[in-house]
Every structure is written in structure tokens, then in C-alpha cells.
């Protein structure tokens, strides 16, 4: 796994990391509040040396005191001083128990020693801290006096004595910080594990890498797609509508030669947003002034007629079985410049019908009559889509965020390309909603009647609908 893969996993699964971190912090705070409260009492010791000489001797004395401090810190937390304190106060605990309550530190380049005692009783914490300091002063005096009546080499003074402390929030805060770090690490571990075990497509980069084709649009998830995904491009300014407009523009940029523009919309599996992509792309192209035909090439579970509120009395299967002429089964959708060729009655052998020469002739005829022909297909679990792709000028591969797996997508691309059909681009459907890019609202979000300039006098049209 590369660094880019790791970063991508963390970005796509940041909710897991945040949730794990928050749960860890809440657990730590709850634990800290349920355990017995602790109190901290502190004293400060000052270490000095006696020097009656010049500045050099005074400086040497200061360095001597600093070196002494390092040893004193060890003595403060040692067994001997702990036992003397226990005996002095008559505490009902062992020297080892007392040692676990004592912490001694020395600020860098100073002759100070800070002693902190933590205990469940505030008065006992104070008494232990003060007694410990007094006992250490006496101990240090005995250690630093070479002989009776002589001047000691170093002297320890209690600079600050302990007072009865209030309840300390330090343990709760410390536990919370530690829990946040551990929770974040645990969350990242879970995210990486799930990211490595999740074979679904979750980024444009992985989609492009697997298909070898560029991403033409990311369509964000919207609740309305569950009922009817059709978009009214004359007035709709939602993120999904703008994404389909981007798809329309990108499709037009891909055009490299004149001739029929028959585009098959395919997907690896069912329920990946293929039909929604086909119909909305057709609507978007029609909205920009093109004559468009939407063809329901799914002769197994057709949906185009239902989305456009049309009946399935006749359609593609009717023409392919010789039951009628193409001109007779084309349907007016009630939307400007958009004509539909629904699937018609479901035949017993759809793959055989689509493999026939008649199917290729239908697509060629539609390509001559319309600026764009958008063909919806079954998923590539069936051969129908690959057959239709071979008779088209390009294939648009649709994948659903978090559902389409890498294996499924790879197999789908192979099914399409082995027949010679060019894969012109990809669409990633149902992506998580994103915040608008900075400056996005500069142009406003109000409703407009047109999404882009319309061609005048048919200048952008290559042909016209001749039925």
C-alpha cells in the first residue's frame, strides 16, 4: 500500500476515525469520573551551596548544586525517605505504597526540586508532601555534613510548603488526551483494515485506474433518486443537476469526428444508477439544444418507459421482431428535443435479438436522425450490453460508489472492450455529498431558465428528426 493509498483510505473513512476517537474520549472521561477522586499537593525545595570565595568559586558552587539535584531527585522517591515518612505520620501503608504516590522533578538548569503527592485524601496529601520535604531536608543535612559541627557541602531549604489541595482535573484531562491518541490510532487501524478488505470503488482515482478511462462526472447521492431520478435541467441547480451538466459538457468535448453519436451506457451490476445516468444525460443533451433519442436496450427489465411515464405497447423489440417500422414506434416524451425508443414487449431471447443485423441497422438509422443516441442496457452480467456496445461509437461505464467492486468492474471492462467497443469514459454514481468548492456561490444559486446558450437556427445540429 502506497502513501497515497493510505491517505485515500483515511480520507474516505474519516467518520470511522472520528467516531472511534470520540468514543474513546467519552469512555476515558466516564472512567475518570467514576473512580475515586484524587488530590495533588506540591512542595518545592531549593538546593544551595555555601561559597565565600570569588565569582569563579560561586559559579562552581552553582554547578555543584545542579549536579546534586539530580541525585536528590532519586533520593526523594527512594525507599528510605518513604519509610521515614510512613513512620513519622504513622500511615497505614507500606513504603512501596507511598512511593507510588510521590513524583519528583527538577526544571532544567535549576537547583529546584518539585515534589507532588497524589492521594484520595486532600489533608493526607498535604501532610505527606510536607513531612516528606522536612524529612528530606534532615536527610540531606546528614548526608552533606562530613563531620559534626562542620559546614555542610550543600543545603536544602523548603521554599514552598503544601496547602490542602482542591480536586485536581489533571487525571481526567490526562486520561482524555491519552484516550484521544489511542482512539485515533485505533480508528486509523480499523479504517485501513476495512479499506484493504473493502473491494468496492470509492474514489475517482481507483475508477480511472481500473477502467483505463477518464472520469467524466461524479454524481452525488440525493434522496429523490429513490423515487424518480429525472432532473429538470431548465430550473434545477442542485449538485446532481450540475454534475450531469458537467457530464454533458465532457461528452461533447470527447467528440473527435463527424458521424453518428451512439453512446451505450453500461454497468457491471444491476442497481448501480445506469438507467438514471442514461436518461438524465439524454435530458441534459436535449436541454442544450440537441435532438436526442433515448433507447431502452434493456429487453429484460426495462425502466426508461417508467421513468419517462410512457407505455410499453411497442418499442425496440417490436422493430427487431419485424412487428413494426422504427418510425412508427418512436415516442414523443413531452420534453423538448427528446424522443424515446422504449423496449417494447419483453422477448423470450433478448440476446439473440440484439445480436441480429436489425439491431445494428436500428442504431445506425437513429444515429442519422438524431444528434445523440443514448442507449440504456442491462448490466454486463448479461451479454446484451456488450452486443450493443459493439454496434455503438462508444461506451460510458457507470460504477456506484461503495457498491461496485474492483473485480466486477474489471470483468465488465473486459466484456466491453473485447468486442472492440471504445470505452470513452466513466461515471461514479451516488458519491457522498461534498461541500461546494470555494467561490462556487460567486455566480449565484438562483433558478435560471437555461443552463447554457442555446444554438441559433439549428447551427449546432447535425441532423433533424425525420419522422
C-alpha positions in Angstrom: 0.0 0.0 0.0 1.4 3.4 -1.1 1.3 6.6 0.9 -1.4 7.8 -1.5 -3.5 4.7 -0.9 -3.1 5.2 2.9 -4.2 8.8 2.7 -7.1 8.0 0.4 -8.3 5.4 2.9 -8.1 7.8 5.8 -10.0 10.5 3.8 -12.7 8.2 2.6 -13.2 6.7 6.1 -12.7 9.7 8.3 -16.0 9.1 10.0 -14.8 5.9 11.5 -11.7 7.6 12.9 -13.7 10.4 14.4 -16.3 8.1 15.9 -13.6 5.8 17.5 -11.8 8.8 18.9 -14.9 10.4 20.4 -16.0 7.0 21.9 -12.5 6.6 23.4 -12.6 10.1 25.0 -16.1 9.6 26.4 -15.1 6.2 27.9 -12.0 7.8 29.5 -13.9 10.7 30.9 -16.6 8.3 32.2 -13.9 6.1 33.8 -12.2 9.1 35.4 -15.5 10.4 36.9 -16.5 7.0 38.3 -13.2 6.3 40.1 -12.4 7.8 43.5 -11.3 11.5 43.2 -7.6 12.2 43.6 -5.9 15.3 45.2 -2.4 16.6 44.5 -0.3 18.5 47.0 3.0 20.1 46.0 6.1 21.4 47.7 9.3 23.0 46.3 12.8 22.5 47.6 15.8 24.8 46.9 19.3 23.4 46.9 22.2 25.7 47.7 25.9 25.6 48.4 28.0 27.8 50.7 30.6 29.9 48.9 32.7 32.6 50.4 35.1 32.9 47.5 35.2 34.8 44.2 32.9 34.6 41.3 34.6 31.5 39.9 34.0 29.7 43.2 30.4 30.8 43.3 29.9 29.5 39.7 31.5 26.2 40.6 29.2 26.0 43.6 26.1 26.5 41.4 27.2 23.7 39.1 27.8 21.6 42.1 24.3 22.2 43.4 22.8 21.4 40.0 24.6 18.1 39.9 23.4 17.4 43.5 19.8 18.0 42.4 19.9 15.0 40.1 20.9 12.8 42.9 18.4 14.3 45.3 15.5 13.6 42.9 16.3 9.9 43.1 16.5 10.1 46.9 13.2 11.8 47.3 11.5 8.9 45.6 13.5 6.3 47.3 12.6 3.6 49.9 14.4 5.2 52.8 12.7 8.5 52.7 9.3 6.8 52.1 9.8 4.7 55.2 10.8 7.6 57.3 7.6 9.5 56.2 5.4 6.5 56.9 6.9 6.2 60.4 6.7 9.9 61.1 3.0 10.1 60.2 2.0 6.6 61.3 0.5 5.9 57.9 -1.4 2.7 57.3 0.5 1.9 54.2 3.9 0.4 53.2 6.9 2.4 51.9 6.2 1.0 48.4 2.6 2.2 48.5 3.8 5.7 49.5 6.4 5.7 46.7 3.7 5.2 44.1 2.1 8.4 45.3 5.2 10.6 45.0 6.6 12.3 42.0 9.8 14.4 42.0 11.0 16.6 39.1 13.6 19.3 38.6 13.3 22.0 36.0 16.2 22.0 33.6 19.3 24.1 34.6 17.8 24.9 38.1 18.5 23.9 41.7 14.8 23.4 42.4 13.0 20.2 43.2 9.2 19.9 42.8 7.6 17.2 44.9 4.0 16.2 44.1 2.0 13.8 46.2 -1.3 12.3 44.9 -3.8 10.9 47.4 -7.5 10.4 47.8 -7.5 12.5 50.9 -6.6 16.2 50.5 -5.3 16.6 54.0 -3.2 13.4 53.9 -1.8 14.6 50.5 -0.7 17.8 52.2 0.7 16.1 55.3 2.7 13.6 53.2 4.2 16.3 51.0 5.2 18.5 53.9 6.6 15.6 56.0 8.4 14.1 53.1 10.1 17.5 52.4 11.0 18.0 56.1 12.4 14.5 56.3 14.5 15.0 53.2 15.9 18.3 54.5 17.1 16.4 57.5 18.4 13.5 55.5 20.3 15.9 53.1 21.8 17.7 56.0 23.1 14.5 57.5 24.5 13.4 54.1 26.2 16.7 53.3 27.8 17.3 56.7 31.2 15.5 56.7 31.7 15.7 60.4 29.9 17.0 63.5 29.9 20.8 63.6 31.3 21.3 60.1 29.7 23.4 57.4 27.6 21.2 55.0 28.6 21.0 51.4 25.1 21.7 50.3 21.9 22.8 52.0 18.3 22.0 51.1 15.5 24.5 52.0 11.7 24.1 51.7 10.9 27.1 49.6 7.2 26.3 49.3 5.1 24.3 51.6 2.0 22.3 50.6 -1.6 23.5 51.2 -4.8 21.5 51.3 -5.4 20.9 47.6 -8.7 21.1 45.7 -9.9 18.4 43.4 -7.5 18.1 40.5 -8.8 17.8 37.0 -5.4 16.7 35.7 -6.1 13.0 35.8 -9.3 13.4 33.8 -7.7 15.7 31.3 -4.7 13.4 31.0 -6.8 10.3 30.5 -8.9 12.1 27.9 -5.8 13.2 25.9 -4.4 9.7 26.1 -7.7 8.2 25.1 -7.9 10.6 22.1 -4.5 9.5 20.9 -5.3 5.8 21.3 -8.8 6.2 19.9 -7.4 7.9 16.8 -4.8 5.2 16.3 -7.4 2.5 16.8 -9.7 4.3 14.3 -7.0 4.6 11.7 -6.2 0.9 12.2 -9.9 0.0 11.7 -10.1 2.3 8.7 -7.1 0.8 7.0 -8.3 -2.8 7.7 -11.7 -2.1 6.3 -10.2 -0.1 3.4 -7.9 -3.0 2.5 -10.7 -5.6 2.8 -13.3 -3.5 1.0 -13.1 -4.2 -2.7 -15.6 -1.6 -3.7 -14.8 1.5 -5.8 -14.6 4.6 -3.5 -12.6 7.1 -5.4 -12.3 8.6 -8.9 -8.6 7.6 -9.0 -9.3 3.9 -8.4 -12.1 4.0 -11.0 -9.9 5.5 -13.7 -7.1 3.1 -12.8 -9.3 0.1 -13.1 -11.0 1.1 -16.3 -8.2 2.9 -18.1 -10.8 5.7 -19.0 -11.1 9.1 -17.6 -13.8 10.1 -15.1 -16.4 12.3 -16.8 -18.6 13.0 -13.7 -19.3 12.3 -10.1 -23.0 12.2 -9.4 -23.7 12.9 -5.7 -26.4 10.9 -3.8 -29.8 12.5 -3.4 -32.8 11.2 -1.6 -35.1 11.9 -4.6 -33.2 9.3 -6.7 -35.1 6.5 -4.8 -38.4 7.6 -6.3 -37.6 9.1 -9.7 -34.1 10.3 -10.7 -35.2 12.5 -13.5 -33.8 16.1 -13.4 -35.5 19.2 -14.7 -32.5 20.9 -16.3 -34.3 24.2 -17.1 -34.5 25.1 -13.4 -32.7 22.6 -11.3 -29.4 23.9 -9.7 -28.8 21.0 -7.3 -25.4 19.3 -7.1 -26.7 16.3 -9.0 -28.0 18.5 -11.8 -24.7 20.4 -12.1 -22.9 17.1 -12.2 -25.0 15.9 -15.1 -24.3 19.2 -16.9 -20.6 18.5 -16.4 -21.1 15.1 -17.9 -22.8 16.6 -20.9 -20.0 19.1 -21.5 -17.4 16.4 -21.1 -19.2 14.1 -23.5 -19.2 16.9 -26.1 -15.5 17.5 -25.6 -14.8 13.8 -26.4 -16.2 14.2 -29.9 -13.3 13.8 -32.4 -15.1 13.2 -35.7 -18.3 13.7 -37.5 -20.8 10.9 -37.8 -23.4 9.1 -35.7 -23.0 9.7 -32.0 -24.4 6.5 -30.5 -23.4 6.1 -26.9 -24.1 3.0 -24.8 -24.4 3.4 -21.1 -23.3 0.2 -19.3 -22.6 -1.0 -15.7 -21.1 -4.1 -14.2 -24.0 -4.9 -11.9 -27.7 -4.0 -11.5 -28.9 -1.1 -9.3 -25.8 1.0 -9.9 -27.5 4.0 -11.4 -27.1 3.1 -15.1 -30.6 4.0 -16.3 -30.7 7.2 -14.2 -27.4 8.2 -15.9 -28.7 7.4 -19.4 -32.0 9.2 -19.0 -30.5 12.3 -17.3 -27.7 12.5 -19.8 -30.2 12.4 -22.6 -32.2 15.2 -20.9 -29.1 17.3 -20.4 -28.1 17.0 -24.0 -31.6 17.8 -25.2 -31.6 20.8 -22.8 -28.6 22.2 -24.6 -30.4 22.2 -28.0 -29.5 18.8 -29.4 -32.0 16.3 -30.9 -31.6 13.3 -28.7 -33.0 9.7 -28.8 -33.0 7.6 -25.6 -33.2 3.9 -26.4 -34.1 1.3 -23.8 -31.9 -1.6 -24.8 -32.7 -3.5 -21.7 -35.1 -6.1 -23.0 -35.1 -8.0 -19.7 -36.0 -5.4 -17.0 -36.7 -2.1 -18.9 -37.1 1.1 -16.9 -36.9 4.0 -19.4 -40.6 4.0 -20.1 -41.4 4.1 -16.4 -39.0 7.0 -15.7 -40.5 9.0 -18.6 -44.1 7.9 -17.9 -44.6 6.1 -21.2 -46.3 2.9 -22.1 -44.5 -0.3 -23.3 -47.0 -1.2 -26.1 -44.4 -1.1 -28.8 -40.7 -0.4 -28.9 -37.3 -1.8 -29.8 -38.4 -5.5 -29.6 -41.2 -4.7 -32.0 -38.9 -3.5 -34.7 -36.3 -6.3 -34.2 -39.0 -9.0 -34.5 -40.4 -7.4 -37.6 -43.6 -6.3 -36.0 -43.3 -2.6 -37.0 -41.2 0.1 -38.5 -38.8 2.3 -36.4 -40.6 5.5 -37.4 -43.9 4.0 -36.0 -42.6 3.1 -32.6 -40.6 6.2 -31.7 -42.3 8.0 -28.9 -42.7 11.7 -28.0 -41.6 12.1 -24.4 -43.3 15.5 -23.9 -39.8 17.1 -23.3 -38.3 19.3 -25.9 -36.0 17.6 -28.4 -36.1 14.2 -26.6 -37.5 11.2 -28.3 -37.7 7.7 -26.8 -37.5 4.2 -28.2 -38.8 2.1 -25.4 -38.0 -1.6 -25.1 -41.4 -2.8 -26.1 -42.8 -6.3 -25.1 -40.1 -8.4 -23.4 -39.0 -11.1 -25.8 -38.0 -14.7 -25.0 -34.5 -14.4 -26.4 -33.2 -10.8 -25.9 -29.6 -11.5 -26.6 -30.4 -13.1 -29.9 -32.5 -10.2 -31.0 -29.7 -7.7 -30.1 -27.1 -9.7 -32.0 -29.2 -9.5 -35.2 -28.3 -7.3 -38.1 -31.6 -5.5 -37.5 -30.3 -4.1 -34.1 -27.3 -2.6 -35.8 -29.4 -1.1 -38.5 -31.7 0.5 -35.9 -28.9 2.2 -34.1 -27.4 3.4 -37.4 -30.7 4.8 -38.5 -31.2 6.6 -35.2 -27.7 8.0 -35.5 -28.5 9.5 -38.8 -31.7 11.1 -37.5 -30.5 12.5 -34.1 -27.6 14.4 -32.8 -27.1 11.9 -30.0 -28.4 8.4 -29.3 -28.1 7.3 -25.7 -28.7 3.5 -25.2 -29.6 2.1 -21.8 -28.6 -1.6 -21.4 -28.9 -4.4 -18.9 -25.9 -4.9 -16.6 -22.9 -6.7 -18.0 -23.9 -9.8 -16.1 -25.7 -10.5 -19.4 -24.2 -10.3 -22.9 -26.7 -7.8 -24.2 -24.8 -4.7 -23.2 -21.6 -6.0 -24.8 -23.5 -6.8 -28.0 -25.0 -3.3 -28.2 -21.6 -1.7 -27.3 -20.1 -3.4 -30.4 -22.6 -1.6 -32.5 -22.0 1.8 -30.9 -19.5 4.6 -31.2 -18.6 4.5 -27.5 -19.4 3.1 -24.1 -19.9 5.1 -20.9 -19.2 2.9 -17.9 -21.2 3.6 -14.7 -20.0 2.5 -11.3 -21.7 3.0 -7.9 -19.7 4.4 -5.0 -19.1 1.8 -2.3 -21.0 -0.9 -4.2 -19.3 -1.8 -7.4 -16.3 -4.0 -6.7 -13.0 -3.8 -8.4 -13.4 -7.4 -9.6 -16.8 -6.7 -11.1 -15.6 -3.6 -12.8 -12.6 -5.2 -14.3 -14.7 -8.0 -15.7 -17.2 -5.5 -17.1 -14.5 -3.5 -18.9 -13.1 -6.8 -20.3 -16.6 -7.7 -21.6 -17.0 -4.4 -23.4 -13.5 -3.9 -24.8 -13.0 -7.5 -26.1 -15.8 -6.8 -28.6 -13.9 -3.7 -29.9 -16.1 -1.1 -28.4 -14.2 2.0 -27.2 -14.6 2.9 -23.5 -14.9 6.7 -23.7 -15.3 7.5 -20.0 -16.7 6.6 -16.6 -19.3 8.0 -14.2 -19.2 7.5 -10.5 -22.7 7.4 -9.1 -24.1 8.1 -5.6 -21.0 9.6 -4.2 -21.2 11.3 -0.8 -22.3 14.9 -0.9 -19.4 17.4 -0.8 -19.2 21.0 0.4 -19.3 23.5 -2.5 -15.9 24.5 -3.8 -14.6 27.8 -2.6 -16.1 30.5 -4.8 -18.8 28.3 -6.0 -21.5 30.7 -4.9 -19.9 33.6 -6.7 -22.2 33.1 -9.7 -25.3 32.6 -7.6 -27.6 29.7 -6.9 -30.9 31.1 -8.2 -33.1 29.4 -10.7 -32.5 30.1 -14.4 -34.5 29.1 -17.4 -31.5 28.0 -19.4 -28.3 26.1 -18.4 -26.2 27.3 -21.3 -26.6 29.3 -24.5 -28.9 27.5 -27.0 -27.9 27.2 -30.7 -29.5 29.6 -33.0 -31.2 28.5 -36.2 -30.1 24.9 -35.7 -26.4 25.8 -36.0 -25.3 23.1 -33.5 -27.5 20.4 -35.1 -26.0 17.9 -37.5 -29.4 16.5 -38.5 -33.0 16.6 -37.6 -35.6 14.1 -36.6 -37.2 12.9 -39.8 -40.3 11.0 -38.6 
